């Protein structure tokens, strides 16, 4: 993103934002409430059209494109919460992700089998209702559904929201599985330690701009960042 201004109701939340995401890696955006973190995701995914600026992906400017176009281009966003249909099975929920672009049964079956190797819960509990899963398991299934589209980039809006420590572990494993599959992952997190703990790169935002961009560990180790967002040094 370069020089991006975007917001709601005539007011800009993003103030000439310049931001770069490393391909094939996990990047986490952190910052206080109102910093513009979720607005970044909405702008990239096409849910919000920037007033000014460019968003480059795959060598072309995608700013202002319709969400359906961006899905075809390889950009997928996972909802913040409650993204599954509880009365459908795990496998049915995952398969829904593929119907957006393709409906060939052979392809969808093969893709589901590939994802079951990366996310064992699909094979182990594919026939069970999604409503029976724990919070961390539901998030894992949501990630798998997003990957049915074979995206190049997945956007995650606060994947830790409402989860206990055990569930956070499942989410971290699922994010690592996406990265290991060559997918670029961009996360927005309020849980700073969790988000930066699973990311390779970190971005700190404040007032619609980038305050700091470095390795995730460098941000965690920075005393100033610790005082601002982590309640003191780790």
N, C-alpha and C positions, 0 to 999 in steps of 0.2 A: 504494500500500500504506500502511496506517495502523495503527500499533500491533501489528504482526505478530510473533507468537512462533511459531517452528516449528523442528523438529529431528528427531533420530533416537533411538530407544531411550529415550524419556523425557527426553532432554536438549535444551534449546533452543539452536540455533545462531543463529537470528535473535532478537534481544533487544529486542522492541518496535520493530521497524523501521518507519520512516516514509520512504517513497521515492516520487518522482513521475517519470514518464517523459513527455517531450513528444511529443504526437501528430504523426505525419508526419515525424519526425526520427530520427536515429541517436543513441542514448545508449549509452555504454560504462561498465560497472562494473569498477573495478579495486580492488586491495587485496592484502594478503599472503595466503598459504595459511591456510585456516581462518577467513577473515573472514566467510564465508557467501555468497559470490558465486553459486556454482552452486546453493545452496539457494534463493536468490531465484528463479531460473529454474524449479526444480522445483516451487516453491510456486505460482508464477503458472500454470504449465502443467497443474496438477492432479495431478502425480506425487507430491506431498506435501501433506497437509492441515495447515493451520496450527492450532495449539492455540488461539490468540486472534488477534483483529484482522480487518481487512477488506481486500479487494483489489477496487478498483473498476475496471470496464472497460465502456465503452459505457453508462455510467449505472447499472450494477447491480453488486452484490457477487457476485464469482465465486469467493470463497474456498471451497475444499473441493469444488468441482464436479468431476465425472468428466472425465478428459482428452478423451473423445469429445464431451462437451457443449461443452468449450472450443474444440475444433476447429470445431464448428458455429458457435460464437460469433465465430470469427475469430482465434483464438490458436493459433499453430503453433510447435513447437520443432524445430530441426534438431539431430540427434545430434552429439556431439562429434567422432566419427570413424567411418570404415568404415560409412557409411550407404547405400552403393550395392550393387547386385547385379552383380558383375563379369562374369557370364556373360550378362547381358542388355544390350541396346543402350542407348545414351544416351537415345534417344527413349522406349524402353520404361520405363526407370527414371523419367523425368519423368512419363510418363502414370500411373504407379502412384500418384502423389500425388493425382490426381483421383478415383480409384476409391473413396477413402475416403467421399466424399459423393455423387458422381454417376457414372453409368455411360453416359450418352447419348453415343454415338459422335460425333455432330455437334458437341456442345458440347466434348468432350475434344479433338477435332481442331482446332477453332477456338482453344481456349485454348492448345494446344501451339504453334500458329502465332503467336499473340500473344507468347508467351514467347520464341520463336525470334528475334523482332525485338529483344527486350531483351537476350537472351543468345545471341549469334551462334553459339556452339559447338553449340547444338542443331541449327541448320540445317546447319552445316558438317560435323558429325561424328555426326549423329543415328543413322545406321545402323551405327556402329562399336560394338564392345563397350566397356562402361564400364571394364572392367579394363585397357584400353589407355591410359587417360587419366592425365595427371600429377596430382599432389596438388592443385594449384590448380584444375585443370579439374574434378576430381571434386567439390570443394567448390562450384564454380559450378553444377554439375548438381544437387547436393543442394539448393541455394537455389532453383533453378528448380522442382524437384519440390515444394518447400514452397509455392511460389506458385501451383501448379495449383489449390489450394484457395481462391484469391482471399482470403487472410487480411488482416486489418487490422493484425495485429501478428505479427512473426517474432522468435523468441528464438534466439540463437546462442551456443552454449557453446564458447568458445575456438576460433573458426574458424581461427586461425593455427597451431594445434597441428601440429608436425612439418613445416611448410612452409618452403621456401627463399625468398629474397627475391623471385625472379621470381613464384613462386606467390602470395606475399602480395599482389603487385600485382594479380593476377587476382581475388583475394578482395575486395580493396578496391574494384575496379571493380564487382564483383557487388553488393556492399553499397550502393554509390552507385546502381546501377540499381534496387534495391528501393526506396530512399528516393525516387528520382525518380518511381517509380510510385505514390507516396502511401502506402507501407507504413511503419508505425512499426517500427523495428528496435531491439531491446535486446540488447546484446552483453556477455558476460562474457569478460574477457581477462587472461591472465598476461603477455602481451607488451604492456606498458603503452604504449610509444611507438606501436606499431602500432594498438592499439585506440583510443586517444585521437586518433591521427592521422586516422582515418577518421570519427570521431564529431563531432557538433556539441556534444553535452552530455556531461559526465563526472560520475561519482559514485565517490567513494573510500569504501570500507567498511573497517571494522576492528572485530573482536570482535562481529559481528552487528549493527552499527549504522552509520549514515552519518556519516563523519568530515568529508566535504566534498562539496558539490554546486555545480557552476559550469559555465561553458563548458569544453569540452575543452581549448582553448588556455590558458585561465586556470590550469587544473590543471597542464598541462605546464610553464607558466612559473613556477609557485609554487615558491620555493626549498625550503620545508619538504617539499612533496610530492616534489620532486626528490631530496632527501636520503633520504627514507623509501623510495621505490619505484623511483627511476630511477638510483640510484648516483651522485647528485650532480646539479647543475644541468645542463640540456641545453646 
